[in-house]
Amino acid sequence: MSDMKAVKVLRTVRVAETGNHYGREIVKGTEDKVPEDVFAALEAEGYVEAVGGKRGAKGALRDDGPTIAEYVAAGYSASDYPPHGYASRSTPEEIAEAVKTTKANEAAAKKAAKLRDTILADLVKLSDEDIAKVVDAEKIAVDDGDSKDVVLGKIADARMARG
C-alpha cells in the first residue's frame, strides 16, 4: 500500500483507492488524503494542493473565473472553456450545450456567408443599368457616393434579410 498525502481538494474528482474497484470521490473545499503516487498528477491538473500549500501554487486552479455563459458572451470560444488557470464554474452539461450551440451558430454563419457570396456572384454579372433597375424595383436605399461593390452588397443584404 502506498503512503498517503494530506491535501486540500480544489476540484472534486474520483481517485483510486486500494480495495475499491471504483475508487472514491474527494470533494472540493475539503481536506483529504490521496495516495502519494498519484499526488503529483492530481496537483498538476489542479485538483489538489498539499495541505499547507499556497493558493495559486503551480497546478492550483482559481475558482473565481467565468461561467461558460459569461465566457462565451465575452467573445471566447466555448470549446476553449474553462480559461487556462481556472476551474470550471459550469456543469459538463452546460458546457456541452454551449459548444453545441456555438457549432450550430458557426455553421449557420458559414451557410449565410456562402449564400451572400452566391447572390453577389450573380449580381456582379449585371450591367450598371440592370443594377439600377434592381435598386429601384427592390427599393434598396443607396447613396450617390456608393461604389458598385457597396450597392451590390446592399442588394445582397436586403435579399438575405427578406429570406
PyMOL commands that set and color helices and strands:
alter all, ss='L'
color gray80, all
select helices_A, chain A and resi 36-44+68-73+78-80+92-123+128-137+148-162
alter helices_A, ss='H'
color red, helices_A
select strands_A, chain A and resi 4-9+13-17+20-26+31-35+48-50
alter strands_A, ss='S'
color yellow, strands_A
deselect
rebuild
show_as cartoon
